[in-house]
Amino acid sequence: MVFGMADTRKVTITLPVATLDAVRRLVEAGGAASVSGFVQRAVGLALDDLAGWDAALSEALASTGGKLSAQERVWADTILGHGEHAGVA
């Protein structure tokens, strides 16, 4: 176990070669401590970003009448290209 890394697990990820090269250049230039450290920070930021969007969406829904109706969800899925209704106009 590496000190300072309590309760962590090692995983394997796949990245495009150009992305990995860019991260390695950043590490070599001192912009990140390691590839692993960079990925940990990027994942943390992504999780924080998603939590922020979730909070913003919850607030917006609360101020406009609550959760989406089934009809509104179908419309949103169609517009956003998600779910079984994607691409149906």
PyMOL Python script that loads the backbone (N, CA, C, O; Angstrom):
from pymol import cmd

cmd.read_pdbstr("""\
ATOM      1  N   MET A   1       0.838  -1.189   0.000  1.00  0.00           N
ATOM      2  CA  MET A   1       0.000   0.000   0.000  1.00  0.00           C
ATOM      3  C   MET A   1       0.877   1.245   0.000  1.00  0.00           C
ATOM      4  O   MET A   1       1.903   1.294   0.679  1.00  0.00           O
ATOM      5  N   VAL A   2       0.475   2.225  -0.749  1.00  0.00           N
ATOM      6  CA  VAL A   2       1.185   3.491  -0.806  1.00  0.00           C
ATOM      7  C   VAL A   2       0.636   4.392   0.288  1.00  0.00           C
ATOM      8  O   VAL A   2      -0.580   4.531   0.421  1.00  0.00           O
ATOM      9  N   PHE A   3       1.512   5.006   1.070  1.00  0.00           N
ATOM     10  CA  PHE A   3       1.066   5.911   2.126  1.00  0.00           C
ATOM     11  C   PHE A   3       0.350   7.104   1.519  1.00  0.00           C
ATOM     12  O   PHE A   3       0.746   7.610   0.469  1.00  0.00           O
ATOM     13  N   GLY A   4      -0.707   7.551   2.186  1.00  0.00           N
ATOM     14  CA  GLY A   4      -1.467   8.698   1.703  1.00  0.00           C
ATOM     15  C   GLY A   4      -2.545   8.321   0.692  1.00  0.00           C
ATOM     16  O   GLY A   4      -3.216   9.202   0.155  1.00  0.00           O
ATOM     17  N   MET A   5      -2.721   7.039   0.427  1.00  0.00           N
ATOM     18  CA  MET A   5      -3.713   6.597  -0.550  1.00  0.00           C
ATOM     19  C   MET A   5      -4.682   5.621   0.116  1.00  0.00           C
ATOM     20  O   MET A   5      -4.987   4.567  -0.443  1.00  0.00           O
ATOM     21  N   ALA A   6      -5.158   5.967   1.293  1.00  0.00           N
ATOM     22  CA  ALA A   6      -6.057   5.103   2.045  1.00  0.00           C
ATOM     23  C   ALA A   6      -7.313   4.809   1.242  1.00  0.00           C
ATOM     24  O   ALA A   6      -7.862   5.669   0.555  1.00  0.00           O
ATOM     25  N   ASP A   7      -7.740   3.572   1.356  1.00  0.00           N
ATOM     26  CA  ASP A   7      -8.982   3.117   0.736  1.00  0.00           C
ATOM     27  C   ASP A   7      -9.055   3.428  -0.762  1.00  0.00           C
ATOM     28  O   ASP A   7     -10.020   4.034  -1.229  1.00  0.00           O
ATOM     29  N   THR A   8      -8.052   3.017  -1.491  1.00  0.00           N
ATOM     30  CA  THR A   8      -8.052   3.185  -2.940  1.00  0.00           C
ATOM     31  C   THR A   8      -7.981   1.810  -3.597  1.00  0.00           C
ATOM     32  O   THR A   8      -7.615   0.826  -2.955  1.00  0.00           O
ATOM     33  N   ARG A   9      -8.325   1.749  -4.850  1.00  0.00           N
ATOM     34  CA  ARG A   9      -8.236   0.525  -5.648  1.00  0.00           C
ATOM     35  C   ARG A   9      -7.565   0.866  -6.965  1.00  0.00           C
ATOM     36  O   ARG A   9      -7.751   1.956  -7.507  1.00  0.00           O
ATOM     37  N   LYS A  10      -6.799  -0.058  -7.466  1.00  0.00           N
ATOM     38  CA  LYS A  10      -6.155   0.117  -8.763  1.00  0.00           C
ATOM     39  C   LYS A  10      -7.113  -0.380  -9.841  1.00  0.00           C
ATOM     40  O   LYS A  10      -7.712  -1.447  -9.710  1.00  0.00           O
ATOM     41  N   VAL A  11      -7.250   0.408 -10.908  1.00  0.00           N
ATOM     42  CA  VAL A  11      -8.099   0.042 -12.037  1.00  0.00           C
ATOM     43  C   VAL A  11      -7.324   0.258 -13.330  1.00  0.00           C
ATOM     44  O   VAL A  11      -6.308   0.953 -13.356  1.00  0.00           O
ATOM     45  N   THR A  12      -7.810  -0.333 -14.370  1.00  0.00           N
ATOM     46  CA  THR A  12      -7.233  -0.130 -15.691  1.00  0.00           C
ATOM     47  C   THR A  12      -8.240   0.668 -16.514  1.00  0.00           C
ATOM     48  O   THR A  12      -9.426   0.341 -16.537  1.00  0.00           O
ATOM     49  N   ILE A  13      -7.767   1.710 -17.185  1.00  0.00           N
ATOM     50  CA  ILE A  13      -8.632   2.490 -18.072  1.00  0.00           C
ATOM     51  C   ILE A  13      -8.009   2.511 -19.460  1.00  0.00           C
ATOM     52  O   ILE A  13      -6.812   2.277 -19.624  1.00  0.00           O
ATOM     53  N   THR A  14      -8.827   2.790 -20.438  1.00  0.00           N
ATOM     54  CA  THR A  14      -8.358   2.899 -21.812  1.00  0.00           C
ATOM     55  C   THR A  14      -8.563   4.339 -22.264  1.00  0.00           C
ATOM     56  O   THR A  14      -9.661   4.887 -22.160  1.00  0.00           O
ATOM     57  N   LEU A  15      -7.497   4.939 -22.765  1.00  0.00           N
ATOM     58  CA  LEU A  15      -7.535   6.315 -23.259  1.00  0.00           C
ATOM     59  C   LEU A  15      -6.989   6.344 -24.678  1.00  0.00           C
ATOM     60  O   LEU A  15      -6.164   5.507 -25.042  1.00  0.00           O
ATOM     61  N   PRO A  16      -7.442   7.301 -25.483  1.00  0.00           N
ATOM     62  CA  PRO A  16      -6.813   7.478 -26.788  1.00  0.00           C
ATOM     63  C   PRO A  16      -5.326   7.811 -26.585  1.00  0.00           C
ATOM     64  O   PRO A  16      -4.967   8.479 -25.616  1.00  0.00           O
ATOM     65  N   VAL A  17      -4.486   7.355 -27.480  1.00  0.00           N
ATOM     66  CA  VAL A  17      -3.047   7.574 -27.372  1.00  0.00           C
ATOM     67  C   VAL A  17      -2.727   9.055 -27.237  1.00  0.00           C
ATOM     68  O   VAL A  17      -1.887   9.437 -26.422  1.00  0.00           O
ATOM     69  N   ALA A  18      -3.382   9.882 -28.020  1.00  0.00           N
ATOM     70  CA  ALA A  18      -3.107  11.318 -27.972  1.00  0.00           C
ATOM     71  C   ALA A  18      -3.452  11.908 -26.603  1.00  0.00           C
ATOM     72  O   ALA A  18      -2.759  12.803 -26.119  1.00  0.00           O
ATOM     73  N   THR A  19      -4.502  11.416 -25.994  1.00  0.00           N
ATOM     74  CA  THR A  19      -4.886  11.902 -24.664  1.00  0.00           C
ATOM     75  C   THR A  19      -3.845  11.509 -23.633  1.00  0.00           C
ATOM     76  O   THR A  19      -3.420  12.336 -22.826  1.00  0.00           O
ATOM     77  N   LEU A  20      -3.434  10.249 -23.658  1.00  0.00           N
ATOM     78  CA  LEU A  20      -2.413   9.785 -22.713  1.00  0.00           C
ATOM     79  C   LEU A  20      -1.103  10.541 -22.923  1.00  0.00           C
ATOM     80  O   LEU A  20      -0.438  10.910 -21.955  1.00  0.00           O
ATOM     81  N   ASP A  21      -0.733  10.769 -24.168  1.00  0.00           N
ATOM     82  CA  ASP A  21       0.490  11.536 -24.457  1.00  0.00           C
ATOM     83  C   ASP A  21       0.399  12.939 -23.878  1.00  0.00           C
ATOM     84  O   ASP A  21       1.371  13.445 -23.318  1.00  0.00           O
ATOM     85  N   ALA A  22      -0.775  13.575 -24.010  1.00  0.00           N
ATOM     86  CA  ALA A  22      -0.955  14.925 -23.480  1.00  0.00           C
ATOM     87  C   ALA A  22      -0.842  14.934 -21.955  1.00  0.00           C
ATOM     88  O   ALA A  22      -0.247  15.846 -21.382  1.00  0.00           O
ATOM     89  N   VAL A  23      -1.405  13.931 -21.306  1.00  0.00           N
ATOM     90  CA  VAL A  23      -1.320  13.840 -19.844  1.00  0.00           C
ATOM     91  C   VAL A  23       0.127  13.617 -19.425  1.00  0.00           C
ATOM     92  O   VAL A  23       0.601  14.241 -18.476  1.00  0.00           O
ATOM     93  N   ARG A  24       0.824  12.741 -20.118  1.00  0.00           N
ATOM     94  CA  ARG A  24       2.239  12.481 -19.782  1.00  0.00           C
ATOM     95  C   ARG A  24       3.096  13.736 -19.972  1.00  0.00           C
ATOM     96  O   ARG A  24       3.998  13.996 -19.175  1.00  0.00           O
ATOM     97  N   ARG A  25       2.820  14.509 -21.018  1.00  0.00           N
ATOM     98  CA  ARG A  25       3.562  15.764 -21.215  1.00  0.00           C
ATOM     99  C   ARG A  25       3.294  16.737 -20.068  1.00  0.00           C
ATOM    100  O   ARG A  25       4.198  17.429 -19.598  1.00  0.00           O
ATOM    101  N   LEU A  26       2.044  16.776 -19.631  1.00  0.00           N
ATOM    102  CA  LEU A  26       1.682  17.636 -18.505  1.00  0.00           C
ATOM    103  C   LEU A  26       2.422  17.213 -17.237  1.00  0.00           C
ATOM    104  O   LEU A  26       2.906  18.059 -16.484  1.00  0.00           O
ATOM    105  N   VAL A  27       2.508  15.911 -17.006  1.00  0.00           N
ATOM    106  CA  VAL A  27       3.238  15.390 -15.838  1.00  0.00           C
ATOM    107  C   VAL A  27       4.714  15.758 -15.951  1.00  0.00           C
ATOM    108  O   VAL A  27       5.309  16.236 -14.985  1.00  0.00           O
ATOM    109  N   GLU A  28       5.308  15.540 -17.121  1.00  0.00           N
ATOM    110  CA  GLU A  28       6.721  15.860 -17.334  1.00  0.00           C
ATOM    111  C   GLU A  28       7.011  17.344 -17.131  1.00  0.00           C
ATOM    112  O   GLU A  28       8.100  17.712 -16.690  1.00  0.00           O
ATOM    113  N   ALA A  29       6.033  18.199 -17.455  1.00  0.00           N
ATOM    114  CA  ALA A  29       6.206  19.646 -17.309  1.00  0.00           C
ATOM    115  C   ALA A  29       5.908  20.115 -15.883  1.00  0.00           C
ATOM    116  O   ALA A  29       6.040  21.299 -15.570  1.00  0.00           O
ATOM    117  N   GLY A  30       5.510  19.183 -15.030  1.00  0.00           N
ATOM    118  CA  GLY A  30       5.236  19.538 -13.642  1.00  0.00           C
ATOM    119  C   GLY A  30       3.821  20.013 -13.380  1.00  0.00           C
ATOM    120  O   GLY A  30       3.519  20.494 -12.288  1.00  0.00           O
ATOM    121  N   GLY A  31       2.955  19.883 -14.365  1.00  0.00           N
ATOM    122  CA  GLY A  31       1.569  20.318 -14.205  1.00  0.00           C
ATOM    123  C   GLY A  31       0.696  19.349 -13.440  1.00  0.00           C
ATOM    124  O   GLY A  31      -0.424  19.678 -13.049  1.00  0.00           O
ATOM    125  N   ALA A  32       1.213  18.152 -13.230  1.00  0.00           N
ATOM    126  CA  ALA A  32       0.517  17.136 -12.438  1.00  0.00           C
ATOM    127  C   ALA A  32       1.584  16.239 -11.837  1.00  0.00           C
ATOM    128  O   ALA A  32       2.657  16.055 -12.412  1.00  0.00           O
ATOM    129  N   ALA A  33       1.277  15.683 -10.669  1.00  0.00           N
ATOM    130  CA  ALA A  33       2.262  14.854  -9.971  1.00  0.00           C
ATOM    131  C   ALA A  33       2.505  13.527 -10.684  1.00  0.00           C
ATOM    132  O   ALA A  33       3.625  13.017 -10.694  1.00  0.00           O
ATOM    133  N   SER A  34       1.451  12.971 -11.279  1.00  0.00           N
ATOM    134  CA  SER A  34       1.554  11.674 -11.948  1.00  0.00           C
ATOM    135  C   SER A  34       0.340  11.501 -12.853  1.00  0.00           C
ATOM    136  O   SER A  34      -0.623  12.262 -12.766  1.00  0.00           O
ATOM    137  N   VAL A  35       0.393  10.502 -13.716  1.00  0.00           N
ATOM    138  CA  VAL A  35      -0.767  10.193 -14.554  1.00  0.00           C
ATOM    139  C   VAL A  35      -1.934   9.804 -13.657  1.00  0.00           C
ATOM    140  O   VAL A  35      -3.060  10.257 -13.858  1.00  0.00           O
ATOM    141  N   SER A  36      -1.660   8.965 -12.671  1.00  0.00           N
ATOM    142  CA  SER A  36      -2.703   8.540 -11.748  1.00  0.00           C
ATOM    143  C   SER A  36      -3.305   9.738 -11.013  1.00  0.00           C
ATOM    144  O   SER A  36      -4.525   9.842 -10.883  1.00  0.00           O
ATOM    145  N   GLY A  37      -2.453  10.635 -10.535  1.00  0.00           N
ATOM    146  CA  GLY A  37      -2.938  11.826  -9.849  1.00  0.00           C
ATOM    147  C   GLY A  37      -3.804  12.692 -10.742  1.00  0.00           C
ATOM    148  O   GLY A  37      -4.818  13.236 -10.304  1.00  0.00           O
ATOM    149  N   PHE A  38      -3.396  12.817 -11.997  1.00  0.00           N
ATOM    150  CA  PHE A  38      -4.178  13.606 -12.954  1.00  0.00           C
ATOM    151  C   PHE A  38      -5.558  12.988 -13.139  1.00  0.00           C
ATOM    152  O   PHE A  38      -6.569  13.688 -13.111  1.00  0.00           O
ATOM    153  N   VAL A  39      -5.592  11.664 -13.330  1.00  0.00           N
ATOM    154  CA  VAL A  39      -6.867  10.977 -13.546  1.00  0.00           C
ATOM    155  C   VAL A  39      -7.745  11.086 -12.293  1.00  0.00           C
ATOM    156  O   VAL A  39      -8.951  11.305 -12.403  1.00  0.00           O
ATOM    157  N   GLN A  40      -7.148  10.935 -11.106  1.00  0.00           N
ATOM    158  CA  GLN A  40      -7.917  11.073  -9.871  1.00  0.00           C
ATOM    159  C   GLN A  40      -8.563  12.455  -9.795  1.00  0.00           C
ATOM    160  O   GLN A  40      -9.740  12.583  -9.460  1.00  0.00           O
ATOM    161  N   ARG A  41      -7.788  13.474 -10.107  1.00  0.00           N
ATOM    162  CA  ARG A  41      -8.320  14.845 -10.056  1.00  0.00           C
ATOM    163  C   ARG A  41      -9.413  15.046 -11.105  1.00  0.00           C
ATOM    164  O   ARG A  41     -10.440  15.663 -10.823  1.00  0.00           O
ATOM    165  N   ALA A  42      -9.193  14.530 -12.308  1.00  0.00           N
ATOM    166  CA  ALA A  42     -10.182  14.678 -13.379  1.00  0.00           C
ATOM    167  C   ALA A  42     -11.498  13.987 -13.005  1.00  0.00           C
ATOM    168  O   ALA A  42     -12.576  14.532 -13.243  1.00  0.00           O
ATOM    169  N   VAL A  43     -11.409  12.810 -12.430  1.00  0.00           N
ATOM    170  CA  VAL A  43     -12.618  12.092 -12.016  1.00  0.00           C
ATOM    171  C   VAL A  43     -13.320  12.857 -10.899  1.00  0.00           C
ATOM    172  O   VAL A  43     -14.543  12.992 -10.905  1.00  0.00           O
ATOM    173  N   GLY A  44     -12.550  13.353  -9.950  1.00  0.00           N
ATOM    174  CA  GLY A  44     -13.140  14.142  -8.869  1.00  0.00           C
ATOM    175  C   GLY A  44     -13.866  15.374  -9.380  1.00  0.00           C
ATOM    176  O   GLY A  44     -14.968  15.687  -8.931  1.00  0.00           O
ATOM    177  N   LEU A  45     -13.243  16.071 -10.323  1.00  0.00           N
ATOM    178  CA  LEU A  45     -13.872  17.256 -10.910  1.00  0.00           C
ATOM    179  C   LEU A  45     -15.145  16.895 -11.667  1.00  0.00           C
ATOM    180  O   LEU A  45     -16.144  17.610 -11.590  1.00  0.00           O
ATOM    181  N   ALA A  46     -15.104  15.782 -12.400  1.00  0.00           N
ATOM    182  CA  ALA A  46     -16.283  15.344 -13.146  1.00  0.00           C
ATOM    183  C   ALA A  46     -17.429  15.003 -12.193  1.00  0.00           C
ATOM    184  O   ALA A  46     -18.581  15.347 -12.457  1.00  0.00           O
ATOM    185  N   LEU A  47     -17.114  14.325 -11.083  1.00  0.00           N
ATOM    186  CA  LEU A  47     -18.148  13.990 -10.106  1.00  0.00           C
ATOM    187  C   LEU A  47     -18.729  15.249  -9.463  1.00  0.00           C
ATOM    188  O   LEU A  47     -19.940  15.351  -9.268  1.00  0.00           O
ATOM    189  N   ASP A  48     -17.862  16.204  -9.137  1.00  0.00           N
ATOM    190  CA  ASP A  48     -18.336  17.476  -8.580  1.00  0.00           C
ATOM    191  C   ASP A  48     -19.217  18.214  -9.585  1.00  0.00           C
ATOM    192  O   ASP A  48     -20.237  18.795  -9.216  1.00  0.00           O
ATOM    193  N   ASP A  49     -18.815  18.188 -10.857  1.00  0.00           N
ATOM    194  CA  ASP A  49     -19.584  18.843 -11.913  1.00  0.00           C
ATOM    195  C   ASP A  49     -20.973  18.224 -12.023  1.00  0.00           C
ATOM    196  O   ASP A  49     -21.975  18.934 -12.110  1.00  0.00           O
ATOM    197  N   LEU A  50     -21.023  16.888 -12.018  1.00  0.00           N
ATOM    198  CA  LEU A  50     -22.320  16.207 -12.105  1.00  0.00           C
ATOM    199  C   LEU A  50     -23.194  16.529 -10.904  1.00  0.00           C
ATOM    200  O   LEU A  50     -24.400  16.735 -11.047  1.00  0.00           O
ATOM    201  N   ALA A  51     -22.592  16.573  -9.720  1.00  0.00           N
ATOM    202  CA  ALA A  51     -23.354  16.912  -8.517  1.00  0.00           C
ATOM    203  C   ALA A  51     -23.910  18.325  -8.628  1.00  0.00           C
ATOM    204  O   ALA A  51     -25.044  18.583  -8.224  1.00  0.00           O
ATOM    205  N   GLY A  52     -23.119  19.233  -9.171  1.00  0.00           N
ATOM    206  CA  GLY A  52     -23.576  20.602  -9.363  1.00  0.00           C
ATOM    207  C   GLY A  52     -24.733  20.687 -10.336  1.00  0.00           C
ATOM    208  O   GLY A  52     -25.699  21.411 -10.097  1.00  0.00           O
ATOM    209  N   TRP A  53     -24.638  19.943 -11.442  1.00  0.00           N
ATOM    210  CA  TRP A  53     -25.727  19.933 -12.417  1.00  0.00           C
ATOM    211  C   TRP A  53     -26.982  19.330 -11.810  1.00  0.00           C
ATOM    212  O   TRP A  53     -28.089  19.807 -12.062  1.00  0.00           O
ATOM    213  N   ASP A  54     -26.812  18.277 -11.007  1.00  0.00           N
ATOM    214  CA  ASP A  54     -27.964  17.651 -10.360  1.00  0.00           C
ATOM    215  C   ASP A  54     -28.654  18.640  -9.431  1.00  0.00           C
ATOM    216  O   ASP A  54     -29.881  18.734  -9.417  1.00  0.00           O
ATOM    217  N   ALA A  55     -27.860  19.379  -8.652  1.00  0.00           N
ATOM    218  CA  ALA A  55     -28.428  20.374  -7.745  1.00  0.00           C
ATOM    219  C   ALA A  55     -29.129  21.484  -8.530  1.00  0.00           C
ATOM    220  O   ALA A  55     -30.217  21.922  -8.155  1.00  0.00           O
ATOM    221  N   ALA A  56     -28.505  21.938  -9.619  1.00  0.00           N
ATOM    222  CA  ALA A  56     -29.106  23.000 -10.435  1.00  0.00           C
ATOM    223  C   ALA A  56     -30.410  22.526 -11.068  1.00  0.00           C
ATOM    224  O   ALA A  56     -31.390  23.270 -11.114  1.00  0.00           O
ATOM    225  N   LEU A  57     -30.420  21.289 -11.556  1.00  0.00           N
ATOM    226  CA  LEU A  57     -31.636  20.740 -12.162  1.00  0.00           C
ATOM    227  C   LEU A  57     -32.741  20.607 -11.123  1.00  0.00           C
ATOM    228  O   LEU A  57     -33.894  20.948 -11.387  1.00  0.00           O
ATOM    229  N   SER A  58     -32.387  20.112  -9.940  1.00  0.00           N
ATOM    230  CA  SER A  58     -33.383  19.968  -8.874  1.00  0.00           C
ATOM    231  C   SER A  58     -33.984  21.317  -8.504  1.00  0.00           C
ATOM    232  O   SER A  58     -35.194  21.439  -8.312  1.00  0.00           O
ATOM    233  N   GLU A  59     -33.123  22.330  -8.407  1.00  0.00           N
ATOM    234  CA  GLU A  59     -33.589  23.680  -8.077  1.00  0.00           C
ATOM    235  C   GLU A  59     -34.491  24.228  -9.187  1.00  0.00           C
ATOM    236  O   GLU A  59     -35.534  24.821  -8.909  1.00  0.00           O
ATOM    237  N   ALA A  60     -34.088  24.029 -10.429  1.00  0.00           N
ATOM    238  CA  ALA A  60     -34.881  24.523 -11.556  1.00  0.00           C
ATOM    239  C   ALA A  60     -36.239  23.829 -11.607  1.00  0.00           C
ATOM    240  O   ALA A  60     -37.265  24.471 -11.831  1.00  0.00           O
ATOM    241  N   LEU A  61     -36.238  22.521 -11.400  1.00  0.00           N
ATOM    242  CA  LEU A  61     -37.505  21.787 -11.419  1.00  0.00           C
ATOM    243  C   LEU A  61     -38.405  22.236 -10.277  1.00  0.00           C
ATOM    244  O   LEU A  61     -39.610  22.406 -10.462  1.00  0.00           O
ATOM    245  N   ALA A  62     -37.822  22.429  -9.095  1.00  0.00           N
ATOM    246  CA  ALA A  62     -38.610  22.867  -7.940  1.00  0.00           C
ATOM    247  C   ALA A  62     -39.240  24.232  -8.189  1.00  0.00           C
ATOM    248  O   ALA A  62     -40.360  24.485  -7.744  1.00  0.00           O
ATOM    249  N   SER A  63     -38.539  25.108  -8.890  1.00  0.00           N
ATOM    250  CA  SER A  63     -39.054  26.463  -9.116  1.00  0.00           C
ATOM    251  C   SER A  63     -40.017  26.541 -10.299  1.00  0.00           C
ATOM    252  O   SER A  63     -40.647  27.576 -10.516  1.00  0.00           O
ATOM    253  N   THR A  64     -40.135  25.448 -11.068  1.00  0.00           N
ATOM    254  CA  THR A  64     -41.018  25.467 -12.246  1.00  0.00           C
ATOM    255  C   THR A  64     -42.111  24.405 -12.189  1.00  0.00           C
ATOM    256  O   THR A  64     -42.699  24.059 -13.213  1.00  0.00           O
ATOM    257  N   GLY A  65     -42.381  23.890 -10.996  1.00  0.00           N
ATOM    258  CA  GLY A  65     -43.513  22.978 -10.887  1.00  0.00           C
ATOM    259  C   GLY A  65     -43.166  21.543 -10.562  1.00  0.00           C
ATOM    260  O   GLY A  65     -44.054  20.692 -10.566  1.00  0.00           O
ATOM    261  N   GLY A  66     -41.934  21.244 -10.287  1.00  0.00           N
ATOM    262  CA  GLY A  66     -41.589  19.881  -9.864  1.00  0.00           C
ATOM    263  C   GLY A  66     -41.071  19.000 -10.975  1.00  0.00           C
ATOM    264  O   GLY A  66     -40.636  19.471 -12.026  1.00  0.00           O
ATOM    265  N   LYS A  67     -41.128  17.701 -10.712  1.00  0.00           N
ATOM    266  CA  LYS A  67     -40.580  16.710 -11.646  1.00  0.00           C
ATOM    267  C   LYS A  67     -41.284  16.764 -12.993  1.00  0.00           C
ATOM    268  O   LYS A  67     -42.418  17.227 -13.108  1.00  0.00           O
ATOM    269  N   LEU A  68     -40.582  16.278 -14.004  1.00  0.00           N
ATOM    270  CA  LEU A  68     -41.148  16.218 -15.352  1.00  0.00           C
ATOM    271  C   LEU A  68     -42.290  15.220 -15.407  1.00  0.00           C
ATOM    272  O   LEU A  68     -42.245  14.167 -14.771  1.00  0.00           O
ATOM    273  N   SER A  69     -43.313  15.564 -16.176  1.00  0.00           N
ATOM    274  CA  SER A  69     -44.389  14.605 -16.446  1.00  0.00           C
ATOM    275  C   SER A  69     -43.859  13.591 -17.462  1.00  0.00           C
ATOM    276  O   SER A  69     -42.805  13.801 -18.061  1.00  0.00           O
ATOM    277  N   ALA A  70     -44.584  12.507 -17.650  1.00  0.00           N
ATOM    278  CA  ALA A  70     -44.181  11.496 -18.633  1.00  0.00           C
ATOM    279  C   ALA A  70     -44.085  12.123 -20.029  1.00  0.00           C
ATOM    280  O   ALA A  70     -43.162  11.816 -20.783  1.00  0.00           O
ATOM    281  N   GLN A  71     -45.022  12.989 -20.368  1.00  0.00           N
ATOM    282  CA  GLN A  71     -45.021  13.646 -21.678  1.00  0.00           C
ATOM    283  C   GLN A  71     -43.812  14.571 -21.818  1.00  0.00           C
ATOM    284  O   GLN A  71     -43.184  14.609 -22.876  1.00  0.00           O
ATOM    285  N   GLU A  72     -43.482  15.313 -20.767  1.00  0.00           N
ATOM    286  CA  GLU A  72     -42.318  16.198 -20.797  1.00  0.00           C
ATOM    287  C   GLU A  72     -41.029  15.393 -20.924  1.00  0.00           C
ATOM    288  O   GLU A  72     -40.104  15.807 -21.622  1.00  0.00           O
ATOM    289  N   ARG A  73     -40.964  14.247 -20.253  1.00  0.00           N
ATOM    290  CA  ARG A  73     -39.776  13.401 -20.334  1.00  0.00           C
ATOM    291  C   ARG A  73     -39.591  12.852 -21.748  1.00  0.00           C
ATOM    292  O   ARG A  73     -38.468  12.823 -22.253  1.00  0.00           O
ATOM    293  N   VAL A  74     -40.659  12.423 -22.384  1.00  0.00           N
ATOM    294  CA  VAL A  74     -40.576  11.946 -23.773  1.00  0.00           C
ATOM    295  C   VAL A  74     -40.075  13.061 -24.678  1.00  0.00           C
ATOM    296  O   VAL A  74     -39.212  12.840 -25.527  1.00  0.00           O
ATOM    297  N   TRP A  75     -40.621  14.268 -24.492  1.00  0.00           N
ATOM    298  CA  TRP A  75     -40.181  15.418 -25.295  1.00  0.00           C
ATOM    299  C   TRP A  75     -38.689  15.680 -25.083  1.00  0.00           C
ATOM    300  O   TRP A  75     -37.944  15.851 -26.048  1.00  0.00           O
ATOM    301  N   ALA A  76     -38.252  15.711 -23.809  1.00  0.00           N
ATOM    302  CA  ALA A  76     -36.844  15.979 -23.507  1.00  0.00           C
ATOM    303  C   ALA A  76     -35.944  14.895 -24.081  1.00  0.00           C
ATOM    304  O   ALA A  76     -34.901  15.200 -24.660  1.00  0.00           O
ATOM    305  N   ASP A  77     -36.334  13.633 -23.927  1.00  0.00           N
ATOM    306  CA  ASP A  77     -35.535  12.536 -24.474  1.00  0.00           C
ATOM    307  C   ASP A  77     -35.408  12.657 -25.986  1.00  0.00           C
ATOM    308  O   ASP A  77     -34.343  12.404 -26.549  1.00  0.00           O
ATOM    309  N   THR A  78     -36.505  13.047 -26.646  1.00  0.00           N
ATOM    310  CA  THR A  78     -36.486  13.207 -28.099  1.00  0.00           C
ATOM    311  C   THR A  78     -35.543  14.332 -28.508  1.00  0.00           C
ATOM    312  O   THR A  78     -34.734  14.167 -29.421  1.00  0.00           O
ATOM    313  N   ILE A  79     -35.643  15.460 -27.844  1.00  0.00           N
ATOM    314  CA  ILE A  79     -34.808  16.615 -28.164  1.00  0.00           C
ATOM    315  C   ILE A  79     -33.333  16.334 -27.888  1.00  0.00           C
ATOM    316  O   ILE A  79     -32.464  16.718 -28.670  1.00  0.00           O
ATOM    317  N   LEU A  80     -33.058  15.655 -26.763  1.00  0.00           N
ATOM    318  CA  LEU A  80     -31.673  15.408 -26.354  1.00  0.00           C
ATOM    319  C   LEU A  80     -31.070  14.151 -26.983  1.00  0.00           C
ATOM    320  O   LEU A  80     -29.873  13.898 -26.845  1.00  0.00           O
ATOM    321  N   GLY A  81     -31.895  13.371 -27.668  1.00  0.00           N
ATOM    322  CA  GLY A  81     -31.381  12.155 -28.308  1.00  0.00           C
ATOM    323  C   GLY A  81     -31.104  11.038 -27.323  1.00  0.00           C
ATOM    324  O   GLY A  81     -30.188  10.241 -27.523  1.00  0.00           O
ATOM    325  N   HIS A  82     -31.903  10.975 -26.246  1.00  0.00           N
ATOM    326  CA  HIS A  82     -31.733   9.939 -25.226  1.00  0.00           C
ATOM    327  C   HIS A  82     -32.962   9.039 -25.179  1.00  0.00           C
ATOM    328  O   HIS A  82     -34.044   9.412 -25.633  1.00  0.00           O
ATOM    329  N   GLY A  83     -32.774   7.861 -24.627  1.00  0.00           N
ATOM    330  CA  GLY A  83     -33.898   6.974 -24.346  1.00  0.00           C
ATOM    331  C   GLY A  83     -34.508   6.361 -25.589  1.00  0.00           C
ATOM    332  O   GLY A  83     -34.001   6.507 -26.701  1.00  0.00           O
ATOM    333  N   GLU A  84     -35.619   5.666 -25.361  1.00  0.00           N
ATOM    334  CA  GLU A  84     -36.269   4.936 -26.446  1.00  0.00           C
ATOM    335  C   GLU A  84     -36.944   5.855 -27.458  1.00  0.00           C
ATOM    336  O   GLU A  84     -37.284   5.422 -28.559  1.00  0.00           O
ATOM    337  N   HIS A  85     -37.141   7.126 -27.090  1.00  0.00           N
ATOM    338  CA  HIS A  85     -37.798   8.069 -27.983  1.00  0.00           C
ATOM    339  C   HIS A  85     -36.833   8.907 -28.799  1.00  0.00           C
ATOM    340  O   HIS A  85     -37.252   9.809 -29.525  1.00  0.00           O
ATOM    341  N   ALA A  86     -35.540   8.617 -28.685  1.00  0.00           N
ATOM    342  CA  ALA A  86     -34.533   9.399 -29.384  1.00  0.00           C
ATOM    343  C   ALA A  86     -34.757   9.340 -30.879  1.00  0.00           C
ATOM    344  O   ALA A  86     -34.974   8.271 -31.450  1.00  0.00           O
ATOM    345  N   GLY A  87     -34.703  10.498 -31.503  1.00  0.00           N
ATOM    346  CA  GLY A  87     -34.806  10.577 -32.947  1.00  0.00           C
ATOM    347  C   GLY A  87     -36.246  10.573 -33.458  1.00  0.00           C
ATOM    348  O   GLY A  87     -36.466  10.707 -34.662  1.00  0.00           O
ATOM    349  N   VAL A  88     -37.234  10.420 -32.566  1.00  0.00           N
ATOM    350  CA  VAL A  88     -38.630  10.432 -32.967  1.00  0.00           C
ATOM    351  C   VAL A  88     -39.145  11.858 -32.866  1.00  0.00           C
ATOM    352  O   VAL A  88     -39.055  12.485 -31.810  1.00  0.00           O
ATOM    353  N   ALA A  89     -39.678  12.360 -33.946  1.00  0.00           N
ATOM    354  CA  ALA A  89     -40.179  13.735 -33.919  1.00  0.00           C
ATOM    355  C   ALA A  89     -41.664  13.774 -34.120  1.00  0.00           C
ATOM    356  O   ALA A  89     -42.258  14.853 -34.126  1.00  0.00           O
TER     357      ALA A  89
END
""", "prot")
cmd.dss("prot")
cmd.show_as("cartoon", "prot")
cmd.util.cbc("prot")
cmd.orient("prot")
